[in-house]
Amino acid sequence: MTRKPAIVAPSMLSANFSNLADAVKLVGEAGAEWIHVDVMDGHFAKNLSFCAKTVADIRPLTKLVLDCHLMVDNPQDYVESFAEAGADYFTFHAEAAVHSHRIIQSIKSAGMKAGICIVPGTPVGVLEELLPELEQVLVLSVNPGFGGQKMIPSCLDKLSKLAALRKERNCHYLLSIDGGITMDNALTVIESGADVIVAGNAFFSAPDHKAAVRSLKGLARQAG
């Protein structure tokens, strides 16, 4: 069976921070549809990266979807600033929020699409009551904080479970995975249910970026 190609979302975390404009241009020219922006506050994730101003600076440079992944404490405090900056998706962590449903509603009210993410140690079950409200569910397949890690294979089971729940409950969220995606495992990830492939080093370190996008989409060898 031929599957729909995955959406490829190169992660700016692996770009050259001194030249993000060229990185954004490169993503578009390579044929990727989304740009993934990792936001870390030094608390939830022990690293610092981008902020709402980064998104605001990138927004005029591209019409691609800006997919913002907030690895932060108190994600509700960031909704307004990221909406004003031009984010398309606002994805926060289930582990960082008590009132997740309220945050989802505020994201939508601000004009963005709502996503939620879980780290490798969090079970899918914590999301079940929220799934009908979401436009994206992101499975983090490495521990948060730094790029270049190897994917934790057990996270593929989460994709399969979330795909089954989507069908069972007639939900419409996109399934995304972020962390340790390579040309060698992209097809397996797609077969496990991923609609969106977040890729950092696999994209920016590739010798041929257009070929990298094609491989990450699963087009080099169709999933079946």
HELIX and SHEET records of a PDB file:
HELIX    1   1 MET A   12  SER A   14  5                                   3    
HELIX    2   2 PHE A   17  ASN A   19  5                                   3    
HELIX    3   3 LEU A   20  ALA A   30  1                                  11    
HELIX    4   4 ALA A   52  ILE A   58  1                                   7    
HELIX    5   5 ARG A   59  LEU A   61  5                                   3    
HELIX    6   6 PRO A   75  TYR A   78  5                                   4    
HELIX    7   7 VAL A   79  ALA A   85  1                                   7    
HELIX    8   8 ALA A   94  ALA A   96  5                                   3    
HELIX    9   9 SER A  100  SER A  109  1                                  10    
HELIX   10  10 VAL A  124  LEU A  127  5                                   4    
HELIX   11  11 LEU A  131  GLU A  133  5                                   3    
HELIX   12  12 CYS A  155  ARG A  169  1                                  15    
HELIX   13  13 ALA A  186  GLU A  191  1                                   6    
HELIX   14  14 ASN A  201  PHE A  204  1                                   4    
HELIX   15  15 HIS A  209  LEU A  216  1                                   8    
SHEET    1   A 8 ILE A   7  PRO A  10  0                                        
SHEET    2   A 8 VAL A 196  ALA A 199  1                                        
SHEET    3   A 8 LEU A 174  ASP A 178  1                                        
SHEET    4   A 8 GLN A 136  LEU A 140  1                                        
SHEET    5   A 8 LYS A 113  ILE A 118  1                                        
SHEET    6   A 8 TYR A  89  HIS A  93  1                                        
SHEET    7   A 8 VAL A  65  MET A  71  1                                        
SHEET    8   A 8 TRP A  34  MET A  40  1                                        
END                                                                             
